C-alpha cells in the first residue's frame, strides 16, 4: 500500500508549463534513492557519533540494547525533523542552480 507521502516523494516530477506561456519550465527531479540514502547517512553518522560521545559515559552501566534505545530516541527524531530536511533543501537548491546553469549554457549555444 502506498501512502500519499510515499507516492509524492517517489514519483518523478514532470516538467511544469508556466501559466500563460508556451514554454515549459524545467524542474529538477527529486533526488534518487541513492542520493537520499547518502543524505540520510550524512545526517545520521555525525548525530550518532556526537550522541555516543556525550551520552556514552552516562550510559556505560546500561545494557547495550538499552543504550541503543536511548541513543536512537535522540538521534532519529533529530535527523528526521531537523537535519535531513535541511540537507534535502540544500540538495534541492544545488540541483536547481545546476539546472539553471545548464539551461543558460544551452540558451547561449543556440543563440
N, C-alpha and C positions, 0 to 999 in steps of 0.2 A: 504494500500500500504506500503510495507516495503522498506525502503531506504537501500542502501548498508551499511551505517554505522550501522543502527539498526540491520540488519541481521548479521553483523560482530560481534557486541557486544553481541547478544543474542544467537548465535549458539554455542553449546558446542564444545570445541576443541577436535579433535580426536587425539589419540596418533600418533606421527610422527615417521617414521622409519628413522634412520640415514643413510646417503648415504654410500654405500659400507659396510653395516653391516646388519646382520640378526636380531639383537636385536632391539626391539622397545624402543624408548626413551619416558619415561612417562613425560607428561607435565601436570601441574595442570590446572584444568578448570578455567575459569574466575569466578569472584565472583557471588554468587547467587543474585537474585533480592533483597532479604532481606539484604544481606551484602552491596550491592550498596546503598540501602536506608539508612542504618546506616552510611556508609561513607559520603553520601551526608549530612545527618543531622549533623554529626561531623564537617563538613566543614561550614555549614550554621549557626548553632547556635552561635558559637563564633563571626562570622562576623557580625551577626545581633546585638548581644549584644554590641560589640565594636562600631558598627555604631550608635546604639541608644545612647550610652554614649557620643560619640564625636559630632554627628550631632543633638542630641536631643535639647540642649539649643538653637541652631541656628534655628531650625525648629519649635519651640514651637508655634509661632504665625500662622503657616500654618495649613490648613485644614488637618485632619488625612489622607485622601486619597492622598493628595499631599505629605505628609510626607512619606507615604509608597512608593509612586512612586520614590521619591528621594533616599530613603534608598535602595530599591531594584535595582535601577540603579547602585549603587556601589557594592552591595553585590553579585548579581547574576554573573556579569562578573568575579569578583574576584574569586568566588567559582568555576565557570566553567573552567576558563582558567589557574588558578594558584593552588588553594588549592586541589580540587578534583583529578586532575591528579597526584599530588604528593602523596596524600593518597592512590590512586589506585596503584601507583608504589610501595609504601611501603607494601601494602597488597600483591601484586604480589611477592615481594621479600620474605616476610614471608611465603607465600604459597609454593614457590619454595624450600625454606630452609626446610620446614616441609616435603615436598615430598622427598627431597634428604635424610633426616634423616630416613624416613620410608623405603626407598629403601635400605639404608645401613643396617638397622636393619634386613630387610628381607634377605639380602645377607649373613649376619652373621649367621642367624638361619639356612639357607640352606647349609652353608659351614661346 
